[in-house]
Amino acid sequence: MEAEVQGFLAKHADLKTEDGRARVVRHGHLPEREVMTGIGPVAVRQPRVRDRAAAAEDAGRIRFTPAILPPYARCQSR
């Protein structure tokens, strides 16, 4: 997932806010969760990405969703 988030940030590196800062930045990690795999549960921490220029309800907001951890993946809370 780290390589995927780095590629996502590189793709949007040319976007800037009005004050010249990067628009899309890393913003920590989501809480650790366990995802069920064919060999059993695996603990994962998904990186967070923040779009500084968009409001929470903005339809033009840039969102990061990793391909290997879709939002509907079965998981168990820790």
C-alpha positions in Angstrom: 0.0 0.0 0.0 2.9 2.4 0.7 4.1 2.2 -2.9 0.5 2.7 -4.1 0.1 5.9 -2.0 3.4 7.2 -3.2 2.4 6.8 -6.8 -1.0 8.5 -6.0 0.8 11.5 -4.4 3.3 11.7 -7.4 0.4 11.7 -9.8 -1.2 14.7 -8.0 2.1 16.5 -7.1 1.5 19.3 -9.6 -1.7 20.4 -7.9 -1.2 23.3 -5.5 -3.5 25.3 -3.1 -4.0 29.0 -3.5 -1.1 29.7 -1.1 1.3 27.4 -3.1 1.4 24.3 -0.9 0.8 20.8 -2.2 -2.9 20.1 -2.5 -2.8 16.4 -1.9 -0.7 15.2 1.1 -0.2 12.2 3.4 -2.2 12.5 6.6 -1.2 9.6 8.8 -3.0 6.2 8.9 -6.4 4.9 9.5 -6.8 2.6 12.6 -5.4 -0.8 12.2 -7.9 -3.5 11.2 -7.8 -7.1 10.3 -8.8 -8.2 6.8 -9.8 -11.8 6.1 -7.6 -13.5 3.5 -7.4 -17.0 2.2 -4.8 -17.8 4.8 -6.6 -16.1 7.7 -6.8 -12.6 9.1 -4.0 -10.1 8.4 -3.6 -6.8 10.3 -3.2 -3.8 8.0 -2.9 0.0 8.5 -4.2 2.0 5.5 -2.4 5.3 4.8 -4.6 8.4 4.8 -4.4 11.1 2.1 -5.8 14.6 2.5 -7.0 17.0 -0.2 -6.3 20.4 1.4 -8.3 22.4 -1.1 -11.6 20.6 -1.0 -14.4 20.9 1.6 -15.8 17.7 3.1 -18.9 17.8 1.0 -17.2 18.9 -2.2 -17.8 16.5 -5.1 -14.4 17.5 -6.7 -12.5 16.2 -3.7 -9.6 13.9 -4.5 -9.8 10.6 -2.6 -7.3 7.8 -2.2 -8.7 4.2 -2.1 -6.0 1.4 -2.3 -6.7 -1.3 -4.9 -5.6 -4.0 -2.6 -7.8 -2.9 0.3 -11.2 -1.9 -1.1 -13.7 -0.2 1.3 -16.0 -3.2 1.3 -13.3 -5.8 2.4 -14.5 -7.9 5.3 -12.7 -7.0 8.4 -12.8 -7.3 12.2 -12.1 -4.4 14.5 -9.3 -4.7 17.0 
